[in-house]
Amino acid sequence: MTKKVTMAQIAAEAGVSQPTVSLVLNGSADNARIKPQTQQKVIEVAQRLGYHRLNQPLVAGARRIALVLDGSIITNDHFITALNEANERANELGLTLCQLDTANNDQGRDLVRKEINSGFYAGVIIATNVTSELRYDFACSLPQVYLNCIPRNNFDVCAILPDDYGASYDLAHSLVSKYHCPLIVAGDEWMRATADRCRAIRDAYQEQDIAVAGSNIIYTSWTFKTAFTKTLARLSDETLMRPDIIFCGSDFLATAVYQAVYYAGLKIPQDIAVVGFDDQPLASNLVPELTTVELPYAQMGEMAVDLLEQMMQQKGTLPTKINRLKGRVMLRSST
């Protein structure tokens, strides 16, 4: 006959007190403010020893979801809006959202994969701050929603992505009747978002029988200096027709273009119009205020939690696999 595993044995093996084990296994660890690392250790020991009351999913994590951030985020990153909105929506639904960061390396991804499979969570949101196709497989059997990303070799998932093509097309379409010689100051050429945005602008102009030549697309590394230097060089080249509008890959790049325009002795919008992408707070604080298009990160973050909750509760039909959200065009005085 198999000997019963006791909480005292688990406590001794995990190096914690027996009351701590009791709180964790009975779902009261959060109220007692027991550290997540300690909770995980107790659960792992209990599983290894075969504690008979340990069921999946664990009571302690029944209303806990993980948001895995796979990428490097900085303080002025607009994607923080999505994270904040996801957390607020989770709280409204009575969910505890725990953010896990992979530190953008494989070791961190392996650690996070182990964590989300620990039994603490009822669902997981996998997110990137840059729209991406993921190569790493987190190998998780929990309900999953992909936010701003999608697995490279598996499109049969629930994903929320920005409609970069649709938003850029609307922006260009609203301006093409007024401006006939566009220049595009884009981000990195390899990025899908860059390709979609450039293609949308070219399509909108092509419908008006205006071809946007490849020479009128400047690719940058998303840095201020590169955008400024290349734009100024283009505006200073008297052998080329001067553009009457510059489409920028982001509002941040637009600030560099503003400076390049002024260094070239031109005025916005009298001599040349400038538009951005993102609708970051700085857009409405530039002089003149920047025309741009909204990147709907707030809506995306909220939607990720709503869809995950639907999957966890299995309410009605499963969510649409690929959800693309299009932001609004914000016309301001730079055009």
PyMOL commands that set and color helices and strands:
alter all, ss='L'
color gray80, all
select helices_A, chain A and resi 7-14+18-25+36-49+59-61+80-92+106-116+164-173+192-206+214-216+224-236+251-263+281-284+297-313
alter helices_A, ss='H'
color red, helices_A
select strands_A, chain A and resi 64-69+96-101+123-134+144-151+159-162+182-186+217-219+245-248+273-275+292-293+322-325+329-330
alter strands_A, ss='S'
color yellow, strands_A
deselect
rebuild
show_as cartoon
